[in-house]
Amino acid sequence: MVKNIVILENNIISTLTVRSKLTHVLIEKGFKVTILTTGTEQQLQKAKEEGFNVIDVKSGNQNPLDILRYMLNIRKAIKQSKADVCLTFTIRPAIWGNFITRQLGIPTITNITGVGPLFESKEPAYKFARLLYKISLKKTAKIFFQNNDDKELFIRNKFVKESLSSLIPGSGVDHEHFCPVDVKSTNDKFIFLFIGRLLKDKGIVEFIEAARLLKMEYGSIECRVIGPLWQQNLKDNTITEYQLRSWIDEGLIVYYGEVLDVREHIAKANCVVLPSYREGTSNVLLEASSMERPCIASNTTGCREIVEEDVTGFLCKVADVQDLFLKMKRMFLLSEENRIQMGKNAREKVKREFDKKIVIDAYLDAISKC
C-alpha cells in the first residue's frame, strides 16, 4: 500500500532548495507527498510547477491567536492528506507538528536542524520552547540530529530517548548539482560572499563590520550578501530594513536579496563567509565547499565539522569582529594557488562525509519502519 507522507516545513524555500532532492526521491519511490508550509505566492507557485503538492498552512510565531490558527491549519491539512507518516523540520513544525500528530496517532520523524540560542537564552519565548520541546518529542518515532553537540544536549536534558536518536550529516549536499563551475567575471575585485537569512545570530553584523575594516585597507575587495530580511524570529535577533539600506548606501555590501539558486553567485566568489553563532549543519558551507570555494566560518557547532582550519578554509572566534577581519584579510592575502587547493580539499571532504545520499537513505529506512 502506498504511504501518504506529509512534510511540515517552516517555509517553502527549504523545499525548493536543501530538501528538494529528498522530496523528489520520495515522490519517485511512489510515496504520495504533501508539503505543509508557507511562503510568497510566487514561491508556492514555483513549488507547484516543480510537481510538489503544497498546502499553505501559514505560520505562527509568538502571538497565541496566530499559533492556534497555525495549529488548526496543520491539523486540518494533515487529516485532509490522510497522512501515514509526518516529517518535520525546524523548531515550530517540530513542536506544534508533534503535538498534533500525537493526537492523530501519526508516526513522526523529526529533524532537529539546529538549536540556535534555545538552551542559552533567558528570553521567556525560549524558556517556553524548551518546555514544549520536552513534551512534544516524547512520542516521536525518530529524531534526526545534524551534529553530535545538539544530540548530546537533547539527550542530557531528557528531551529525547537515545534509542530513538540518530546522527545524519545535515541535509547533505548533492555534489553533482553543486559542482565546480568556471565563471569568467568582468569584476576584478576579490569577492567575499555571505549567504543566509539576515539575522544577528547568523553573524551578519560581524560580517558588515569586518567588511568596513577591510574596505579601509583595501579598495579591491567587494562584500556581497544574499538572503532575505527575516521577521519570524525574536525582534532582538532581526535586522531592520533601515539597517540593511544604510549598509548598502554606505557601500559596505552589494545586496542581491533572496536567491533560490545560488550556484552562479558562489562560482563568482573567491571565498564564502558564514560567521554564524551556531548551526545544525550549515547548508551554505556544504554547497560552497562542494563548488570548490574556501570558506571562513565561526569555530562553532555545525560549522567546524565542515571547515577544516588551514585545509579547506579558516575558522574565526564567535561574535568577534576583529578575528573575522583578520581571517578575511588572511584569505585575501593568500596566494591564488593556495586558495584553489583549499577549494579542492573542501570538495573532497564534503563528497566523502556529507553526501546527500546518506541523508536520503536514512529517511527511507526510518519511513519503512513507521
C-alpha positions in Angstrom: 0.0 0.0 0.0 1.3 3.5 -0.9 2.1 5.6 2.1 0.9 9.2 2.3 3.8 11.4 3.6 3.3 14.9 5.0 6.3 17.2 5.2 5.9 20.1 7.6 8.3 22.9 6.8 8.7 26.5 8.1 9.0 27.9 4.6 8.7 26.6 1.1 12.2 28.0 0.4 13.7 24.9 2.1 11.6 22.6 0.0 12.8 24.3 -3.2 16.5 24.2 -2.1 18.0 22.0 0.6 15.2 19.4 0.7 14.3 19.4 -3.0 16.2 16.2 -3.7 14.7 14.3 -0.7 11.2 15.4 -1.7 11.7 14.3 -5.4 13.2 11.0 -4.3 10.2 10.3 -2.1 7.8 11.0 -5.0 9.9 8.9 -7.3 9.7 6.0 -4.8 5.9 6.1 -5.2 5.0 7.9 -2.0 2.2 10.4 -2.1 3.8 13.6 -0.7 2.1 16.7 0.6 4.0 19.7 1.9 2.5 21.9 4.6 4.3 25.2 4.7 4.1 28.8 3.7 5.8 31.4 1.5 5.1 34.1 -1.0 2.6 33.4 -3.8 5.4 33.2 -6.3 7.4 30.7 -4.3 4.4 28.5 -3.7 3.5 28.6 -7.4 7.1 27.6 -8.3 6.9 24.6 -5.9 3.6 23.5 -7.6 5.3 23.9 -11.0 8.0 21.5 -9.8 5.3 18.9 -9.2 5.0 19.4 -5.4 1.6 19.2 -3.8 1.6 22.1 -1.4 -0.9 23.3 1.2 -0.3 26.8 2.7 -0.8 26.5 6.5 0.6 30.0 7.1 2.8 30.4 10.2 2.6 31.0 13.9 5.2 33.0 15.8 4.6 34.3 19.3 1.0 35.6 19.1 -1.2 33.0 20.8 -4.0 33.5 18.3 -1.6 33.1 15.3 -0.3 29.9 16.9 -3.8 28.5 17.4 -4.7 29.3 13.8 -1.4 27.7 12.6 -2.1 24.5 14.6 -5.7 24.3 13.3 -4.4 24.7 9.8 -1.9 21.9 10.3 -4.4 19.6 11.8 -6.9 20.1 9.0 -4.3 19.7 6.3 -2.8 16.5 7.9 -6.3 15.0 8.1 -7.1 16.1 4.5 -3.9 14.5 3.3 -4.7 11.2 5.1 -1.1 11.1 6.3 0.5 7.8 7.3 3.9 9.4 8.3 4.9 13.0 9.0 8.3 14.6 8.6 9.0 17.8 10.5 11.9 20.3 10.1 12.9 23.3 12.3 11.6 24.4 15.7 8.0 25.5 15.1 7.0 22.5 12.9 8.8 20.2 15.3 6.9 21.4 18.4 3.4 22.1 17.1 3.5 19.4 14.4 4.4 16.7 17.0 1.6 17.8 19.3 -0.9 17.4 16.5 0.5 14.1 15.1 0.5 12.6 18.6 -3.2 13.4 18.9 -3.9 11.9 15.5 -1.8 8.8 16.1 0.5 9.5 13.1 4.2 8.4 13.4 6.5 11.4 13.1 10.2 11.7 12.1 11.6 15.0 13.4 14.8 16.6 12.1 16.5 19.0 14.7 18.0 21.3 12.1 19.8 23.4 14.8 19.1 24.8 18.2 20.3 28.4 18.0 20.0 30.1 21.3 17.5 27.6 22.6 19.5 26.4 25.6 21.5 29.6 26.4 18.8 32.3 26.1 16.9 33.5 29.1 14.1 35.0 26.9 10.7 33.8 28.0 10.0 32.6 24.5 13.0 30.2 24.5 12.2 29.1 28.1 8.7 28.2 26.8 10.2 26.5 23.8 12.4 24.3 26.0 9.4 23.2 27.9 7.4 22.5 24.8 10.2 20.5 23.2 10.5 18.3 26.2 6.8 17.5 26.0 6.3 17.3 22.2 9.1 14.9 21.3 8.2 12.2 23.9 6.2 10.1 21.4 8.2 10.9 18.2 9.1 7.8 16.2 12.5 9.0 15.1 14.7 12.1 15.8 17.5 13.0 13.4 20.2 15.4 14.6 22.6 17.2 12.4 25.5 17.3 14.8 26.6 15.5 17.8 26.6 18.6 20.1 22.8 19.0 19.6 22.2 15.3 20.0 24.0 15.2 23.4 22.2 18.4 24.6 18.8 16.9 23.9 19.6 13.6 25.5 21.3 15.2 28.5 18.3 17.4 29.1 16.0 14.4 28.7 14.2 15.9 25.7 14.6 12.6 23.7 15.5 9.0 24.2 18.9 8.0 22.9 17.4 4.8 21.4 15.3 7.0 19.0 18.1 9.4 18.1 20.4 9.2 15.1 23.0 11.5 13.6 22.9 12.4 9.9 25.3 14.8 8.0 22.9 17.8 8.0 20.8 17.9 4.9 23.7 16.6 2.9 24.9 18.0 -0.3 24.2 17.0 -3.9 27.8 17.3 -5.2 26.7 16.7 -8.8 24.3 19.7 -8.6 26.8 21.8 -6.6 29.8 21.2 -8.8 32.8 23.5 -9.7 31.9 26.0 -12.4 34.4 28.1 -14.3 32.8 31.5 -14.5 34.5 34.3 -16.2 33.9 37.5 -14.3 34.5 41.1 -15.6 34.8 42.1 -12.0 38.5 42.4 -11.0 37.7 42.7 -7.2 38.2 39.9 -4.6 34.7 38.8 -3.7 33.6 37.7 -0.2 30.1 36.2 -0.2 27.7 35.9 2.8 24.6 33.7 2.2 21.9 33.4 4.9 18.8 34.9 6.5 19.7 38.4 7.7 19.7 37.5 11.4 22.1 38.7 14.0 22.9 35.1 15.1 23.9 34.3 11.5 26.8 36.8 12.1 25.6 39.3 9.5 26.6 42.3 11.8 30.1 40.9 12.3 30.4 40.4 8.5 29.4 44.0 7.9 31.8 45.4 10.5 34.7 43.2 9.1 33.8 44.5 5.6 34.1 48.0 6.9 37.6 47.3 8.3 38.7 45.6 5.1 37.5 48.3 2.8 39.5 50.9 4.9 42.7 48.9 3.9 41.9 47.5 0.5 39.9 49.0 -2.3 39.9 45.8 -4.4 37.5 43.9 -2.1 33.8 43.5 -2.6 31.5 42.0 0.0 28.3 40.5 -1.3 25.2 39.4 0.6 22.4 37.0 -0.4 19.4 36.4 1.8 16.1 37.7 3.0 15.2 40.0 5.8 13.6 37.6 8.3 10.9 38.7 10.7 9.9 35.3 12.1 12.5 35.5 14.9 12.6 37.5 18.1 13.0 41.2 17.4 16.4 41.4 19.1 17.7 38.9 16.6 16.4 40.6 13.4 17.8 43.2 11.1 15.6 46.1 10.0 15.1 47.3 6.5 16.7 50.6 7.6 19.9 48.9 8.8 20.1 47.0 5.5 19.6 50.1 3.5 22.3 52.0 5.5 24.8 49.2 4.8 24.0 49.4 1.1 24.1 53.2 0.9 27.5 53.2 2.7 28.9 51.0 0.0 29.8 48.2 2.5 27.9 45.5 0.7 26.3 44.6 -2.7 22.9 43.1 -1.8 21.2 40.6 -4.1 18.2 39.9 -2.0 16.7 36.4 -1.8 18.1 33.9 -4.4 16.9 30.4 -4.8 19.7 29.1 -7.0 22.9 30.4 -5.5 25.4 28.4 -7.7 26.3 31.2 -10.0 27.0 33.6 -7.1 29.1 31.0 -5.3 31.1 30.4 -8.5 31.8 34.1 -8.8 33.0 34.4 -5.2 36.6 33.9 -4.1 35.5 33.0 -0.6 32.2 32.3 1.2 31.9 33.6 4.8 29.5 32.5 7.5 30.3 33.8 11.0 27.2 32.2 12.5 26.9 31.7 16.2 25.7 28.1 15.8 24.3 25.9 13.1 22.7 22.5 12.8 24.9 21.7 9.8 25.4 24.7 7.5 24.0 24.1 4.0 25.7 27.2 2.8 29.1 25.9 3.8 28.3 22.5 2.3 27.3 24.0 -1.0 30.2 26.4 -1.2 32.7 23.6 -0.3 31.1 21.3 -2.9 31.8 24.0 -5.5 35.4 24.2 -4.5 35.2 27.5 -2.7 37.3 28.0 0.5 35.2 29.2 3.5 35.6 31.2 6.6 33.2 30.2 9.4 32.9 30.5 13.1 34.6 27.9 15.3 31.2 26.6 16.5 28.8 23.7 16.2 27.6 23.0 12.7 30.4 24.9 11.1 33.7 23.4 12.4 32.6 20.0 11.2 32.7 21.3 7.7 35.5 23.8 7.6 38.9 22.4 8.4 41.4 25.0 9.6 44.1 25.7 7.1 42.9 22.9 4.9 39.5 23.9 3.5 39.4 27.4 4.9 39.7 29.3 8.2 37.7 29.3 11.5 37.2 32.5 13.5 36.0 33.2 17.0 32.3 33.5 17.5 30.9 37.1 17.5 34.4 38.5 17.2 34.7 41.2 14.5 38.4 41.7 14.8 39.2 37.9 14.5 36.8 37.7 11.5 38.5 40.7 9.9 42.0 39.1 10.4 40.8 35.7 8.8 39.2 37.5 5.9 42.4 39.6 5.4 44.5 36.4 5.6 42.3 34.8 2.9 42.6 37.9 0.7 46.4 37.8 1.0 46.7 34.1 0.4 48.1 33.1 -3.0 45.6 32.1 -5.6 47.3 28.6 -5.8 46.7 28.1 -2.1 43.1 29.2 -2.3 42.4 26.9 -5.2 43.9 23.9 -3.3 41.7 24.8 -0.3 38.7 24.6 -2.5 39.7 21.3 -3.9 40.2 19.9 -0.4 36.8 21.2 0.6 35.0 19.4 -2.2 36.7 16.1 -1.5 35.8 16.4 2.2 32.1 17.1 1.6 31.8 14.4 -1.0 33.3 11.9 1.4 31.5 13.0 4.6 28.3 14.8 3.6 26.9 13.1 0.6 23.1 13.7 0.3 22.6 10.0 -0.4 23.5 9.3 3.2 20.6 11.5 4.4 18.1 10.2 1.8 18.9 6.5 2.7 18.4 7.3 6.4 15.0 8.8 5.7 13.9 5.9 3.5 14.9 3.4 6.3 13.1 5.4 9.0 9.9 5.7 6.9 10.0 1.9 6.2 9.9 1.3 10.0 6.9 3.6 10.7 
